Amino acid sequence: MTTLQIILIALFIYLGSIGSIIGNTLGWYTLGRPLVASFVVGLILGDVQTAMVVGIPLQIMYMGNVTPGGAVAWDLSYATYIGTAAAIVFGQGMEATELIGIATVFAGIGGLVGQLMWNVSYALNLPLNRIAQKYAEAGDTKHMYVPNVVYGQIIGFLCRFIPAVIVLSGMTAASTQADFATLIPGWLTTALSTFGGMMAALGMGIILSFLLKKKWYIVIFLAGFVAVTYFSLSTMAVAVIATILAVVYFHVVTDKKEAQA
């Protein structure tokens, strides 16, 4: 990859993020989607065919990726742009299955890096609340955009653009070597995997904190967990059973109240 190509891909990694300067509709929900992101990378690197070969399976794999309650299990934008670029850079002359394999591996690395930078950007944005509060207390509404737009976008841009440039530059340097595995040292893979597991647990904890309004709700969660883990039921089957039980419970309670009235 040339320097210009690296800069362009890194720029789109920022534009495809949540809260980028172009908004979520055009950014996260359009440029951040795997199929669109792969097409963009293919145009930049001049190999749309390879990009589409890996873009379609990546779209399917991450189709269910959501961010409930602000908890991000995986950075979709980072994963797709990095994974597709890796498939094009390292996959010259390879079969489709091999291309998808390379894209999946590097999408995992990109997703973990993006997840890390997501949390870093959140932490860096915390002091901006105090700046906004000072403007609000002073009644200075004309400058409220400074912490919300200017500083926020600068932090978001730097947290995504710079790491992306580093990763893409490393890929470019490693592409000239016979064994590109040297790009990913064992200790780095272990560290990223460990951190990713921690963030997944944190994300689950955040989601549960929103859902479990009463302590006894944990029983419902554990019932679903046991059904999936020990009885090997699919999540769809558990959802259907839960819906049936909820409808029955609703009618029993409603009929009981009507009888008492």
N, C-alpha and C positions, 0 to 999 in steps of 0.2 A: 504494500500500500504506500502511496505517496503521502507527503505531509498534508496536502490539500484534502485527500480522501479521508485521512484520519480525522482532520478537523471537522469535515462535513458530517461524518458518522457520529462523532462525539456531540456535535451541535444537535443532531436529530435525537440523540439519546436524551438530551435535556428537553427538547421541544416535546418529546413524547411522554414526558413525566406528568404526574399530578401537580396542578398549580403552575404550570409553565406560563410564559408570557402570552402565549396564544390561546390559553384557556383549555379546560378539560375536554370540551367537545371535539375540538380540532386536534388537541394534543393527546391526552391519555386515551381517549376513546376512539381515536383515528390513527394518528402516527404511532401510538404506543401499542397497537394491535399487531400480533406476529405477522400476519399475512401482508399488511401494509408496510410494516417495518422491513420485512425481507425484500419486498419490491423496491423500497427506497435504497437499501444497501446494494441490491443488484444493479440499480441504475448508477450509483456512485462508483462501484467497482467494475462496471461494464460486463457483468455476467448475470443477467436476469434469470436465465434458465436454471442455473444452479441455485440461485436464491429462492426460486419458487419450489424447487425440489425439496428444500429443507423448510421452507416457510409454511407449507401446508401441514406437515406433521406437527410443527411447533404450534401452529394455530389450534390444532386439535388437542394437543397435550395441555395447553394452557387456557383452553376455552372456559374452564370453570374458575379461573383466577378472579377473585373479588377482594375488596378491601373493606370488610365490614367493621364499623366502629373505628376506622383509622388504623386497623391492624393489617400490616402488609406481610403476607407469608412469602411472597416472591416478587422481585422487581421485574415485571414483565417486559418493560421497555429495554432495560439493560440486557436482560437475558436474550431477547430476540436479536437485537442489533449485534451484540458480541458473537452470539452463536452463528448467525448467518455469515458474518464477516470471516469467522474462523473457517467455516466450511469452504468458502471461496478461496481463502488464502492457502489453506493446507490441503484442500481436496482435489487438486488438479489431477485428472485422470482416474479418479476413484469412482466406484459404483455408487448408486443412489443410497443403498443401505449404509455404506461407509460414510457418505456425506452426512446423512442424518445422525449417525453415531457421533461424528466430530461436532456437529452443531449442538447436539444434546449435551455433550460434555462441557463445551465452552458456554452454552446457555446457562448451565448450572453455576459455573464460575461467575459469569456476568450477573446472574440473578442474586448471588450471595453478596457480591461487591455492591450492587445497587441497593440491596436490603440494608447493608451496613451504612451506606451513605445516606439512606433515607432517615435512619435514626440519628445520624450525626447532624443532618440538616434540621431535624426537629429540635435537637438540643440547642443548636446555634440560634434558632428562631425564638427561643424562650425570652432572651433579654429584650426583644423587640416589643414585647407586651408592655414593658415599663416605659419605653419611649412613647408608644402610642398613648399610654395612660397620662403621661405628662402633657401631651398635646391636648388630650380630652379635658383634663383638669383646667388647662389654660384657655379652653374654648377656641383653640386654634384649629379649626376644621380644615383650613386651607392646606395644612401640612400633614394631615392624617395619612395621606398617600405615601409619605416618605418611608415609615417603617413597614407599612403593609405592602407596598408595591416595589419601591426602589431597593431597600435593604433585603426584603424577602426574596426578590428575584435574583439579586446578586448572590445570596447564599445558595439558593437553589441551583443557579448556573454553575457556580464554582464546585459544589459538591457532586455534580454529575459530569460536567465537562472535563475537569482535570483528571479524575480517576479513569474516565473513559479513554482519554488521550494516552495515559500511561499504559493501560491494558492493551490498547490497539497498537501502540508503538512496540510493546514487548512482543506481540504476536508477529509484527512485521519483521523484527530482528530475528525471532526464532524460526521464521519461515525459510530462512536461508540455511538452516541446519538440517541434517538428516533426521535427527530425533528431536521433534518439537516438544517432547515431554519435559525437556529441560526448562521450558517456560514456566512450568508449574511444579515447584519444589514440593517434596512430600510434606514438609512442615507447614507450608502455606495451605495445601489442600486440607490437611487435618484441622488447622486453625479455622479455616472458613467453614468447614463442615460442622465443627463444634459450635461456632458462633451461630451458624444457621439454625442448629437444633435449639439453642437457647432462645433465639428470636421467635422460633415457631412456638415454643412453650410460652413465651411472653405474650405473643399474639393470641394464643388460646386463652390465656388468663384474662387478657383485656376483653375478649369477646364474652367470656363467662361473667365477668364483672357487670356487663351490661344486661345480660340475660337473666341471671340469678337474682331476682329482686327479693326473694324470700329464701331463707336457709333450706327449707324443705324441697325447693326446686332442684337441689342437687340430686335428689332421688330420681327424678325424671332423667337427668343427664346420665346418671350411672346406669339406669335401665337401658337407655339407648346404647351406651358403651358396651355393656354386657351382651346385648343382642347382636351387635356387630362383631365383637371380638370373640366371644365364646360360642355363639350359635351360628356364626358365619352368614348372617343376614346382610344383604346389601343395604346401603343407606336409603335407597328408594323404598325398599320393603319396610324398613323401620319408619320412614316418613308416612307411608300409607297406613300402617298400623296405628301410629300416633294420631293421625287425622281421624281415623275411625273411632278411637277411644275418646278423642276430644269431642266429637259430634255426639256420641252416646252420653258422655258426662254432661254436656250442655243441656241435652233434652231431659235427662233425669233431674238435674237441678231445677230447670225451668218448670217442669211438671210438678215438682215438689212444692215450689213457691206458689204456683197457681192453686194447688190443692189447699195449701194453708190459707191462702187469701179467701 
